[in-house]
Amino acid sequence: PTRTSPTTSARTMARSILIVAAAAALATTALASCKSFETGMCPGSSSCLCAYSGSCAAEGAKDTGVNTTAWREGKLGGCPGSCATVQHGKCPGSGSCLFDAGGCGGGGGGCLDPAGSPCACTGIPASGNYFLTSFDGSSCACGPCHQYGAYFSADKQRYGCGHHLNVCRGSKCVKSVVVDYGPSCFVEDDAGGPVLDSSPAICQALTGGSSCGWSDHFSIHVSSALAPEEDGIPVGPFDVTPEQFARLVEIGRKIDEGMAFKKTQGY
């Protein structure tokens, strides 16, 4: 019978030990990054469970799922400790991931396309991921703050006055109307990513709290929306299924493409 030489057996065993050790090290690294974002691990995998959709995608692969408890609990975003999965690399000299390729300012993401005076961020993140903050008042840049009711947002510099937005956190959404300018560039730099400043009613509907600050890092998804007379969804809170959410995002993408085309044509 064919026998394996002692030397060959030793090499095979050593290689197996190295493979197991490498896999364990990789799993430990990924686990640490996942724990920092409280998302957990994908079963049988060293990659993070991406909180935006709750699906398990391989490292570097696009996450396409729209299901599970993580999504319904409103844990949006991705796996900050694993930039290749959702983000776009590391900031130079920093352990922070870039926020949607938004550059390295403040906490490692920061302001997209700063402009204007006072300075405000004009870039719309391709991911649609923002942090939620809250504000209130009587007079806003587009007129009375409450002219459309209790559910309103800033970001005139990104979307324009009167623009409708779907602001979602998990299965809970709010249709909002843009009435104000801001927030300031330094707020998004400090937060480490795009910020949507919204009314206390939106903060309450999505987080259950009476106020939202950038340091709370309440992650939300923002997409352009049709007017109530166009889609039958009034301004204010509503619930969505994962399939309905995906449809809202697709509609928002088409609205943004139309806005971008108009800008190129000088409208």
For each residue, the residues with C-beta under 8 A, 3 or more apart:
1:
2:
3:
4: 8 9 12
5: 8 9
6: 9 10
7: 10 11
8: 4 5 11 12
9: 4 5 6 12 13
10: 6 7 13 14
11: 7 8 14 15
12: 4 8 9 15 16
13: 9 10 16 17
14: 10 11 17 18
15: 11 12 18 19
16: 12 13 19 20
17: 13 14 20 21
18: 14 15 21 22
19: 15 16 22 23
20: 16 17 23 24
21: 17 18 24 25
22: 18 19 25 26
23: 19 20 26 27 46
24: 20 21 27 28
25: 21 22 28 29
26: 22 23 29 30 46
27: 23 24 30 31 41 46
28: 24 25 31 32
29: 25 26 32 33 46
30: 26 27 33 34 41 46 47 48 81 82
31: 27 28 34 35 41 46
32: 28 29 35 36 81
33: 29 30 36 37 48 79 80 81 82
34: 30 31 37 38 39 40 41 48 49 79 81 82
35: 31 32 38
36: 32 33 80 81
37: 33 34 48 51 77 79 80 81
38: 34 35 75
39: 34 48 49 50 51 70 75 79
40: 34 48 49
41: 27 30 31 34 45 46 47 48 49
42: 45 47 48 49 56 57
43: 56
44:
45: 41 42 56 58
46: 23 26 27 29 30 31 41 59
47: 30 41 42 56 57 58 59 79 82 85
48: 30 33 34 37 39 40 41 42 78 79 81 82 85
49: 34 39 40 41 42 54 55 56 70 79
50: 39 53 54 55 56 57 63 78 79 85 86
51: 37 39 54 70 71 75 76 77 78 79
52: 63 71 75 76 77 78 86 129 221
53: 50 63 64 65 66 67 68 70 71 242
54: 49 50 51 65 67 68 69 70 71 72 75
55: 49 50 63 64 65 66 67 68
56: 42 43 45 47 49 50 65
57: 42 47 50 61 62 63 64 65 85
58: 45 47 61
59: 46 47 82 84 85
60: 84 85
61: 57 58 85
62: 57
63: 50 52 53 55 57 78 85 86
64: 53 55 57
65: 53 54 55 56 57 68
66: 53 55 71 242 243 245 246
67: 53 54 55 71 242
68: 53 54 55 65 71 72
69: 54 72 73
70: 39 49 51 53 54 73 75
71: 51 52 53 54 66 67 68 74 75 170 171 242
72: 54 68 69 170 171
73: 69 70 170
74: 71 169 170 171 172 206 219
75: 38 39 51 52 54 70 71 170 219
76: 51 52 129 169 170 219 220 221
77: 37 51 52 80 86 129 219
78: 48 50 51 52 63 82 85 86 87 129
79: 33 34 37 39 47 48 49 50 51 82 85 86
80: 33 36 37 77 83 87 96 97
81: 30 32 33 34 36 37 48 97
82: 30 33 34 47 48 59 78 79 85 86
83: 80 86 87 88 89 90 97 98
84: 59 60 87 89
85: 47 48 50 57 59 60 61 63 78 79 82
86: 50 52 63 77 78 79 82 83 127
87: 78 80 83 84 97 98 99 100 101
88: 83 97 98 100 101
89: 83 84 97 98 101
90: 83 94 95 96 97 98
91: 94 96 97 98 104 108
92: 104
93:
94: 90 91 104 108
95: 90 108
96: 80 90 91 104 107 108 109 192
97: 80 81 83 87 88 89 90 91 108 109
98: 83 87 88 89 90 91 101 102 103 104 108 109
99: 87 102 108 109 110 125 129 192 193 194
100: 87 88 109 112 125 126 127 129 193 194
101: 87 88 89 98 126
102: 98 99 109 110 111 112 123 125 193 194
103: 98 109 110 111 112
104: 91 92 94 96 98 108 109 110
105: 109 110 111 188 189
106: 109 110 111 186 188 189 190 191 192
107: 96 110 189 190 191 192 193
108: 91 94 95 96 97 98 99 104 192
109: 96 97 98 99 100 102 103 104 105 106 188 191 192 193 194
110: 99 102 103 104 105 106 107 188 189 192 193
111: 102 103 105 106 114 119 121 123 185 188 189
112: 100 102 103 121 122 123 124 125 188 194
113: 121 122 123
114: 111 119 120 121 122 185
115: 119 120 121 122 157
116: 119 120 122 157
117:
118: 182 184
119: 111 114 115 116 184 185 186
120: 114 115 116 157 181 182 183 184 185
121: 111 112 113 114 115 157 158 185 188 194
122: 112 113 114 115 116 157 158
123: 102 111 112 113 158 194
124: 112 158 159 194 256
125: 99 100 102 112 128 129 130 193 194
126: 100 101
127: 86 100
128: 125 221 222 223 249 252
129: 52 76 77 78 99 100 125 193 194 219 220 221 222
130: 125 193 194 195 196 219 220 221 222
131: 191 193 194 195 196 214 216 217 218 219 220
132: 167 169 195 196 198 202 203 206 207 212 216 218 219 220
133: 183 187 191 195 196 197 198 212 213 214
134: 197 198 199 200 202 203 211 212 213
135: 154 180 197 198 199
136: 145 199 200
137: 140 145 180
138: 144 145 146
139: 143 144 145
140: 137 143 144 145 152 154 179 180 181
141: 154 156 161 179 180 181 182
142: 147 156 161 162 178 179 180
143: 139 140 147 161 179
144: 138 139 140 147 179
145: 136 137 138 139 140 152 179 180 199
146: 138 149 150 152
147: 142 143 144 179
148: 151 152 177 179 235
149: 146 152 235 236
150: 146 199 200 201 236
151: 148 174 175 176 177 198 199 201 202 205 235 236 237
152: 140 145 146 148 149 176 177 178 179 180 198 199 202
153: 165 167 176 177 178 179 180 196 197 198 199 202
154: 135 140 141 178 179 180 181 182 183 196 197 198
155: 158 159 165 178 180 182 196 197
156: 141 142 159 160 161 178 179 180 181 182
157: 115 116 120 121 122 181 182
158: 121 122 123 124 155
159: 124 155 156 163 165 178 224 259
160: 156 163 178
161: 141 142 143 156 178 179
162: 142 177 178 179
163: 159 160 177 178 224
164: 175 176 177 178 224 225 226 227 228 235
165: 153 155 159 175 176 177 178 196 222 223 224 225
166: 173 174 175 176 222 223 224 225 248 252
167: 132 153 173 174 175 176 196 198 202 206 220 221 222
168: 172 173 174 206 220 221 222 223 240 245 248
169: 74 76 132 172 173 206 207 218 219 220 221
170: 71 72 73 74 75 76
171: 71 72 74 239 240 241 242 245
172: 74 168 169 205 206 237 239 240
173: 166 167 168 169 237 238 239 240 245 248
174: 151 166 167 168 198 201 202 205 206 236 237 238
175: 151 164 165 166 167 225 228 233 234 235 236 238
176: 151 152 153 164 165 166 167 198 199 202 235
177: 148 151 152 153 162 163 164 165 235
178: 142 152 153 154 155 156 159 160 161 162 163 164 165
179: 140 141 142 143 144 145 147 148 152 153 154 156 161 162
180: 135 137 140 141 142 145 152 153 154 155 156 197
181: 120 140 141 154 156 157
182: 118 120 141 154 155 156 157 187 197
183: 120 133 154 187 188 195 197
184: 118 119 120 187 188
185: 111 114 119 120 121 188 189
186: 106 119 189 190
187: 133 182 183 184 190 191 195 197 214
188: 105 106 109 110 111 112 121 183 184 185 191 193 194 195
189: 105 106 107 110 111 185 186 192
190: 106 107 186 187 214
191: 106 107 109 131 133 187 188 195 214 215 217
192: 96 99 106 107 108 109 110 189
193: 99 100 102 107 109 110 125 129 130 131 188
194: 99 100 102 109 112 121 123 124 125 129 130 131 188
195: 130 131 132 133 183 187 188 191 214
196: 130 131 132 133 153 154 155 165 167 220 222
197: 133 134 135 153 154 155 180 182 183 187
198: 132 133 134 135 151 152 153 154 167 174 176 202 203 212
199: 134 135 136 145 150 151 152 153 176 202 203
200: 134 136 150 203 204 210 211
201: 150 151 174 204 205
202: 132 134 151 152 153 167 174 176 198 199 205 206
203: 132 134 198 199 200 206 207 209 210 211 212 218
204: 200 201 207 208 209 210
205: 151 172 174 201 202 236 237
206: 74 132 167 168 169 172 174 202 203 218 220
207: 132 169 203 204 212 216 218
208: 204
209: 203 204 212
210: 200 203 204
211: 134 200 203
212: 132 133 134 198 203 207 209 216 218
213: 133 134 216
214: 131 133 187 190 191 195 217
215: 191
216: 131 132 207 212 213
217: 131 191 214
218: 131 132 169 203 206 207 212
219: 74 75 76 77 129 130 131 132 169
220: 76 129 130 131 132 167 168 169 196 206
221: 52 76 128 129 130 167 168 169 245 249
222: 128 129 130 165 166 167 168 196
223: 128 165 166 168 248 249 251 252 253 256
224: 159 163 164 165 166 251 252 255 256 259
225: 164 165 166 175 231 233 248 251 252 255
226: 164 230 231 233 251 255
227: 164 230 231
228: 164 175 231 232 233 234 235
229:
230: 226 227
231: 225 226 227 228 251
232: 228
233: 175 225 226 228 238
234: 175 228
235: 148 149 151 164 175 176 177 228
236: 149 150 151 174 175 205
237: 151 172 173 174 205
238: 173 174 175 233
239: 171 172 173
240: 168 171 172 173 244 245 248
241: 171 244 245
242: 53 66 67 71 171 245 246
243: 66 246 247
244: 240 241 247 248
245: 66 168 171 173 221 240 241 242 248 249
246: 66 242 243 249 250
247: 243 244 250 251
248: 166 168 173 223 225 240 244 245 251 252
249: 128 221 223 245 246 252 253
250: 246 247 253 254
251: 223 224 225 226 231 247 248 254 255
252: 128 166 223 224 225 248 249 255 256
253: 223 249 250 256 257
254: 250 251 257 258
255: 224 225 226 251 252 258 259
256: 124 223 224 252 253 259 260
257: 253 254 260 261
258: 254 255 261 262
259: 159 224 255 256 262 263
260: 256 257 263 264
261: 257 258 264 265
262: 258 259 265 267
263: 259 260 266 267
264: 260 261
265: 261 262
266: 263
267: 262 263
